[in-house]
Amino acid sequence: MSPRRNRQHGGAKPVDRTGGDRYGLERTEEWRGEDWVVRLVGGGGGAAAKHYRCPGCDQEIQPGVPHVVAWPQHGDVDDRRHWHKACWNARDRRSARLQRSRNAPRY
């Protein structure tokens, strides 16, 4: 006797056509009285093999992990910051001025 399979068969998944959480699409959000451009970055595909440090939690974002890139609307490339999605959503409750230990790497 073969083992039981718990996979669902048939039925299409609902498709979000609003573009709300689709990767690569940009939207504008207000934060601290300034407009910010926000882009969701997916983890798969041709993602760069680079580590980023989230300013919300001061933890590393590993390559291949979906995250958010945000920058001021009138800023330049050097103003971009890579955030965990949960940290970006909780940015008003988190401090961007966290202190690192002496031995913590700076990215």
TALIN-V457849 format. One record per pair of residues at least 12 apart in sequence whose C-alpha atoms are under 7 Angstrom apart, sorted by the first residue. I is the first residue (numbers start at 0). GAP is how many residues later the second one is. D is the distance in whole Angstrom. If there is no record, write none. Layout:
# TALIN-V457849
i: (I;I)
gap: (GAP;GAP)
d: (D;D)
This chain:
# TALIN-V457849
i: (22;22;22;23;23;23;24;24;25;25;26;34;34;35;35;35;35;36;36;36;36;37;37;37;37;38;38;38;39;39;39;40;40;40;40;41;41;42;42;42;43;46;47;48;49;50;51;51;52;52;53;53;53;54;54;55;55;55;55;55;55;56;57;66;66;66;66;67;67;67;67;68;68;68;69)
gap: (17;18;19;15;16;17;14;15;12;13;12;37;38;34;35;36;37;33;34;35;36;30;31;32;33;29;30;31;27;28;29;25;26;27;28;24;25;21;22;23;20;17;15;14;13;12;30;55;29;54;28;29;30;28;41;27;31;35;38;39;40;30;40;15;16;17;18;14;15;16;17;12;13;14;12)
d: (5;5;6;6;6;6;6;7;6;5;7;6;6;6;5;4;5;6;5;6;5;7;6;4;7;6;5;6;6;5;6;6;5;6;7;4;7;4;5;4;6;6;7;5;5;6;6;7;7;6;6;5;6;7;5;7;5;6;6;6;6;7;7;7;6;5;5;6;5;6;6;6;5;6;7)
